[in-house]
Amino acid sequence: MKTYSFSKESTAGILRGLRATARLSQKELAEKSGVSESAIKGYENAENVMSLEAAVKLANVFGITPDSLVNTVEIDERKGTAVAD
């Protein structure tokens, strides 16, 4: 069985970068995605863990897959370490 993990800090940087490239404010992104502005702020500050529902909504705005947004990493369960590609 495969296990996946992600970093709130990595996701925060990806979301900030995508939003900046799209020249959207947090408020504008909230309006386009249906995710609250306070949730977006929490994701960008690595304070909140992004739900799958929020990842799908945000990814749709940017035309990417949700896993690209959260930067998932496969974990080797035996060693507890990331699996290299």
N, C-alpha and C positions, 0 to 999 in steps of 0.2 A: 504494500500500500504506500502510495506517495503522500508526503506531507509538504505543504507549502507555507511559507511565511513571508511577511513583508515588513518593511520599516516605515513607521509613521514619518520619520524625517525625510526619507527618500521620496515618499508620496507627496509630502509637503513641497519639496523642491520641484517635482514634476508639475504639480498643479499650478504653483506660482509661475513657473516658466511658460506653461501653455497659456495661462491667462494673460500674462504680459505680452506674449507674442501675438495673441488675438486682440490685444489692446482693449480688454474688458476690465471694468471695475468689478469688485466682488459683488456689488449690487446688480450689475448688468448680468454677470454670470448666474447669479441666483435667479433672476427673472427668466433667463433663457433655459435654465436646467430644471427649475422647480425644486432645487435644493436651497434651503434657507441661507441667507447671508451669514448668519452667525455660525452655521455648520461649516461653510466654506472657510471662514476666518479660522475656525478651530482646526480644520484640516491643514491649512497653510501654515499654521503655527505649531503643527505637530502636537496639538493638545487632544485631538479626538481621533478615534479609529474610524475610517470611512466604511460605511456599510456597503454591501454589494449593490443595493438599490441606488445609493448615491453615486457609486462608481459608474454604474451603467448610465445614469442620467448625465453625469458630467462628461463621460467619454463620448456620448452621443453629440454633445455640443461641439467637441473638438474633432469629431470624425475618427476616433481611435477606438481600440478595444479596451474594455475595463482593465484587463491584466496589464496593458501598457501603462495605464494610469497608476496602478498600485505597485508596479514593478515587483511582481511575485518572484520568489526564489524557491526552487525545489530543495528540500532538506533531506539529507541521508539520515533516516531514523536511527540507524545503528550507531552512527558517530555524532549525530546532532550538529552536523556542519552542512554548509551549502554545497550543492552538487555543481561541479563545473560543467559548462556547456561543451 
